[in-house]
Amino acid sequence: MVLFVKVVVSSCSVSRVKCNLSHLVPPNLILDLPGRGYSSTPDPDKIPQDSAFFNVIILIVIASSMLSWTGRSSFCIIGYSLGGGIAVNFASFFSNLVSSVVLLAPSGLIRPYHFDWHSKLLYSKHLLPESILEYLVYRRLNHANDFRPDRSAQAVEAELPVADAIYLGTKDEPTFDIAGVVDWQIQNHQGFIKSSISSIRHAPIIQQQESWKRMYKTMNKESEESSSIARSTPRDSIMIICGETDPVIVPNELKEDVAQTIGGLDKLTFKIIDGGHDFPIAGSGAVVNLILDFWGHGTRGNEYE
């Protein structure tokens, strides 16, 4: 079983990957984070959207499912961008539930020099009234402003298209317009702006070295114990995929930072593929093949392009 945790916009960001994987690895479940899509949210001013909040949400989702998601190594968790940071933190505490972790351009280790004063101001607390901050974030999400967000904010806003982007559907998935999805949420979801602000303030986007260390240690321990019980050769339980031209999660920087944080890249699969930060949408076929190969299912050629 596979649980997808995605970024700020909506589940459309990983729906192609989910749709293609579901043919071979059912069942799959996409978690719409609170305040996004059709998911409601508690007031982010009272309950910040931090790692503990997202861990509780994931536990509620898997516990309330009609299917059994609990038990040892019950499911794989796939996280994209902000969802990658959330997945790392969850797996670091609940590795006994997770069979493997797949991270697509994950947040969590963004270097401090990528920050600029615009985002420090926009997502700060107490420097400006919340109503003004919400209006400025509203303008940013609508592309009404002309400054470029730094990478800390881009880790949450990364799916927002530079120009109108329409992704043609398949027989199993409708065509969707990402800008249209964002606009719909801005106009119709009262919790969307507040949730976006709270996530950038509190979610696991930066300085998550301890979570990565804990995740790496506990996931590999679980993998070794499971292999010992099954009398099989241990497989890597963590895979990271990055886009070669991603300006948000820079592949070479992330690779260096992961190696420095966990002490090398042993027992971890790191792949760099063509594309920018939207590679799970634009290049879903390549992503699906890498994941299938990582799980030992083999690739399916161009079937899922």
PLY file of the C-alpha trace (Angstrom):
ply
format ascii 1.0
element vertex 305
property float x
property float y
property float z
element edge 304
property int vertex1
property int vertex2
end_header
0.00 0.00 0.00
1.18 3.51 -0.82
0.44 6.83 0.92
1.17 10.03 -1.01
1.88 13.30 0.79
2.04 16.24 -1.61
2.78 19.95 -1.58
0.62 23.03 -1.16
-1.53 23.18 -4.28
-3.55 19.97 -4.48
-3.35 16.27 -5.06
-3.05 16.89 -8.83
0.71 17.35 -8.26
1.20 13.61 -7.71
-2.01 12.24 -9.22
-0.26 11.02 -12.38
2.34 9.10 -10.41
-0.40 7.73 -8.14
-2.62 6.75 -11.09
0.18 4.88 -12.87
1.39 3.08 -9.74
-2.12 2.01 -8.78
-2.24 -0.37 -11.76
0.53 -2.47 -10.18
0.72 -1.51 -6.50
-2.81 -0.99 -5.16
-4.24 0.42 -3.00
-2.96 3.99 -3.16
-4.12 6.95 -1.08
-3.39 10.66 -1.62
-3.47 12.84 1.47
-4.79 16.34 0.81
-3.17 18.40 3.53
-5.55 20.38 5.75
-6.56 23.63 4.11
-5.99 22.31 0.59
-8.26 20.70 -1.97
-11.48 19.59 -0.28
-9.86 19.19 3.16
-10.95 21.51 5.94
-8.51 22.73 8.57
-8.51 23.83 12.19
-7.62 27.49 12.61
-3.87 27.65 11.77
-3.55 30.64 14.11
-4.46 28.37 17.02
-3.01 25.07 15.79
0.17 25.67 13.76
0.81 23.37 10.82
4.09 21.93 12.06
5.60 18.43 12.01
3.59 17.22 14.99
0.37 18.45 13.37
1.08 16.62 10.10
2.10 13.42 11.93
-1.24 13.40 13.75
-3.09 14.00 10.46
-1.34 11.03 8.81
-2.13 8.77 11.78
-5.78 9.84 11.68
-5.95 9.13 7.94
-4.51 5.63 8.13
-6.43 4.75 11.30
-9.78 5.87 9.83
-9.34 3.99 6.55
-11.51 0.95 5.89
-8.29 -0.83 4.87
-5.64 -1.95 7.32
-2.73 0.48 7.13
-1.22 -0.43 10.50
1.19 -3.18 11.41
4.85 -3.71 10.71
6.05 -2.27 7.38
2.45 -1.82 6.24
2.89 0.88 3.62
5.30 3.00 1.60
5.14 6.76 2.00
5.87 9.01 -0.98
6.38 12.73 -0.33
6.78 15.53 -2.84
8.43 18.89 -1.98
6.89 19.99 1.33
5.34 16.52 1.47
8.87 15.09 1.37
9.82 16.94 4.53
6.60 15.74 6.17
7.29 12.15 5.07
10.83 12.23 6.50
9.59 13.44 9.87
6.77 10.88 9.99
9.05 7.97 9.06
11.62 9.09 11.64
9.08 8.48 14.42
6.95 5.69 12.93
9.46 3.63 10.94
7.80 0.43 12.17
4.75 1.29 10.02
6.70 2.24 6.90
8.26 -0.24 4.49
10.03 2.38 2.37
10.29 6.14 1.90
10.31 7.75 -1.57
11.15 11.47 -1.58
10.53 13.61 -4.66
12.47 16.90 -4.43
12.02 16.92 -0.65
12.19 19.96 1.57
13.96 19.94 4.92
17.59 20.67 4.08
17.33 23.93 2.12
20.46 26.00 2.71
20.05 29.29 4.65
21.63 31.48 1.96
18.59 30.88 -0.27
16.44 33.05 2.00
15.68 36.66 1.09
14.02 39.50 2.96
10.79 39.29 0.97
9.81 35.93 2.38
11.15 36.73 5.83
8.74 39.65 5.85
5.82 37.83 4.22
5.89 34.83 6.51
7.04 36.49 9.71
4.93 36.92 12.80
4.19 40.22 14.54
6.04 42.39 12.01
2.87 43.13 10.05
-0.82 42.62 10.86
-2.06 39.18 9.79
-4.69 40.71 7.49
-1.98 42.53 5.51
0.20 39.41 5.36
-2.72 37.36 4.08
-3.39 39.93 1.37
0.26 39.94 0.27
0.36 36.13 0.16
-2.91 36.21 -1.80
-1.19 38.47 -4.35
1.85 36.20 -4.50
-0.21 33.10 -5.13
-2.08 35.00 -7.83
1.23 36.06 -9.45
0.23 39.69 -9.05
3.61 40.64 -7.63
6.83 40.92 -9.59
9.42 39.74 -7.09
10.82 36.26 -7.11
10.23 34.18 -3.96
13.27 32.61 -2.35
13.62 28.86 -2.10
12.18 28.57 1.38
8.86 29.86 0.08
9.23 28.08 -3.26
9.38 24.75 -1.43
5.74 25.32 -0.58
4.70 27.39 -3.63
6.71 25.37 -6.15
3.79 23.93 -8.06
2.53 27.34 -9.04
3.13 27.59 -12.80
5.24 30.39 -14.26
2.79 30.55 -17.11
-0.56 28.89 -17.60
0.17 25.17 -17.51
-2.35 22.60 -18.71
-1.47 18.95 -18.33
-3.31 16.66 -20.71
-5.02 13.74 -19.10
-5.06 10.04 -19.84
-7.87 7.50 -20.08
-7.75 7.24 -16.26
-7.20 10.89 -15.43
-8.80 14.14 -16.62
-6.89 17.07 -18.04
-6.13 19.64 -15.36
-4.97 23.24 -15.22
-2.72 23.84 -12.20
-3.27 27.60 -12.26
-6.99 26.91 -12.27
-6.65 24.61 -9.27
-4.79 27.33 -7.36
-7.34 29.97 -8.34
-10.22 27.75 -7.25
-8.67 27.24 -3.81
-7.90 30.94 -3.38
-11.48 31.90 -4.26
-13.35 29.06 -2.54
-11.30 27.67 0.34
-11.26 29.98 3.35
-8.43 28.03 4.96
-6.09 27.96 1.96
-4.17 31.21 2.48
-3.90 30.78 6.26
-2.71 27.18 5.81
-0.08 28.21 3.26
1.28 30.86 5.63
1.28 28.48 8.59
3.07 25.77 6.60
5.88 28.07 5.54
6.26 29.30 9.11
6.15 25.95 10.88
6.41 22.99 8.48
9.62 20.91 8.09
11.21 22.98 5.32
14.60 23.88 6.81
17.00 22.72 9.52
15.63 19.18 9.60
18.98 17.44 10.01
17.92 15.60 13.18
14.79 14.24 11.52
16.83 13.01 8.54
19.37 11.33 10.82
16.63 9.65 12.86
14.73 8.57 9.74
17.85 7.08 8.13
18.84 5.20 11.27
15.41 3.81 12.12
14.40 2.92 8.54
17.60 0.97 7.95
17.21 -0.80 11.29
13.68 -1.84 10.33
14.88 -2.99 6.90
17.63 -5.14 8.41
15.26 -6.69 10.95
12.63 -7.44 8.30
15.25 -9.01 6.03
16.53 -11.10 8.91
13.04 -12.43 9.60
12.47 -13.17 5.90
16.05 -14.46 5.48
16.60 -12.21 2.49
19.18 -9.63 1.45
18.39 -6.15 2.85
17.19 -3.65 0.25
17.49 0.13 0.36
14.44 1.51 2.12
14.95 5.18 1.14
15.00 6.72 -2.34
15.38 10.39 -3.29
14.55 11.69 -6.79
15.42 15.22 -7.92
14.99 17.21 -11.12
18.27 18.13 -12.79
17.28 21.76 -13.40
15.23 22.23 -10.23
15.84 25.77 -8.94
14.05 25.03 -5.68
15.61 21.82 -4.38
19.05 21.98 -6.01
20.11 18.35 -6.67
23.85 18.66 -6.02
23.29 20.70 -2.88
20.75 18.22 -1.55
23.05 15.28 -2.32
25.92 16.92 -0.44
23.70 17.88 2.48
22.13 14.43 2.78
25.57 12.79 2.73
26.86 15.20 5.36
23.77 14.78 7.54
23.61 10.97 7.59
27.31 10.26 7.07
27.35 9.14 3.45
24.94 7.74 0.89
25.16 4.04 1.77
21.84 2.18 1.98
20.12 5.02 0.14
19.20 5.44 -3.52
19.66 8.91 -5.02
18.48 9.63 -8.57
18.62 12.81 -10.69
16.34 12.95 -13.73
15.48 15.48 -16.43
13.16 18.29 -15.42
12.60 21.09 -12.95
10.65 21.08 -9.72
7.51 19.93 -11.53
9.10 16.67 -12.75
6.54 14.46 -10.93
3.87 16.09 -13.13
5.69 16.63 -16.42
7.82 13.46 -16.22
5.59 11.09 -14.28
6.53 8.13 -16.48
10.21 8.30 -15.56
9.32 8.72 -11.89
7.03 5.69 -11.93
9.72 3.53 -13.56
12.32 4.56 -10.99
9.93 3.78 -8.13
8.94 0.39 -9.58
12.59 -0.53 -10.07
13.38 0.59 -6.51
10.62 -1.66 -5.17
11.85 -4.57 -7.27
8.94 -4.62 -9.73
11.07 -3.77 -12.75
10.40 -0.90 -15.15
7.62 -0.65 -17.73
9.48 1.18 -20.49
7.50 4.11 -21.88
4.14 2.67 -20.90
3.56 5.37 -18.31
4.92 8.42 -20.13
0 1
1 2
2 3
3 4
4 5
5 6
6 7
7 8
8 9
9 10
10 11
11 12
12 13
13 14
14 15
15 16
16 17
17 18
18 19
19 20
20 21
21 22
22 23
23 24
24 25
25 26
26 27
27 28
28 29
29 30
30 31
31 32
32 33
33 34
34 35
35 36
36 37
37 38
38 39
39 40
40 41
41 42
42 43
43 44
44 45
45 46
46 47
47 48
48 49
49 50
50 51
51 52
52 53
53 54
54 55
55 56
56 57
57 58
58 59
59 60
60 61
61 62
62 63
63 64
64 65
65 66
66 67
67 68
68 69
69 70
70 71
71 72
72 73
73 74
74 75
75 76
76 77
77 78
78 79
79 80
80 81
81 82
82 83
83 84
84 85
85 86
86 87
87 88
88 89
89 90
90 91
91 92
92 93
93 94
94 95
95 96
96 97
97 98
98 99
99 100
100 101
101 102
102 103
103 104
104 105
105 106
106 107
107 108
108 109
109 110
110 111
111 112
112 113
113 114
114 115
115 116
116 117
117 118
118 119
119 120
120 121
121 122
122 123
123 124
124 125
125 126
126 127
127 128
128 129
129 130
130 131
131 132
132 133
133 134
134 135
135 136
136 137
137 138
138 139
139 140
140 141
141 142
142 143
143 144
144 145
145 146
146 147
147 148
148 149
149 150
150 151
151 152
152 153
153 154
154 155
155 156
156 157
157 158
158 159
159 160
160 161
161 162
162 163
163 164
164 165
165 166
166 167
167 168
168 169
169 170
170 171
171 172
172 173
173 174
174 175
175 176
176 177
177 178
178 179
179 180
180 181
181 182
182 183
183 184
184 185
185 186
186 187
187 188
188 189
189 190
190 191
191 192
192 193
193 194
194 195
195 196
196 197
197 198
198 199
199 200
200 201
201 202
202 203
203 204
204 205
205 206
206 207
207 208
208 209
209 210
210 211
211 212
212 213
213 214
214 215
215 216
216 217
217 218
218 219
219 220
220 221
221 222
222 223
223 224
224 225
225 226
226 227
227 228
228 229
229 230
230 231
231 232
232 233
233 234
234 235
235 236
236 237
237 238
238 239
239 240
240 241
241 242
242 243
243 244
244 245
245 246
246 247
247 248
248 249
249 250
250 251
251 252
252 253
253 254
254 255
255 256
256 257
257 258
258 259
259 260
260 261
261 262
262 263
263 264
264 265
265 266
266 267
267 268
268 269
269 270
270 271
271 272
272 273
273 274
274 275
275 276
276 277
277 278
278 279
279 280
280 281
281 282
282 283
283 284
284 285
285 286
286 287
287 288
288 289
289 290
290 291
291 292
292 293
293 294
294 295
295 296
296 297
297 298
298 299
299 300
300 301
301 302
302 303
303 304
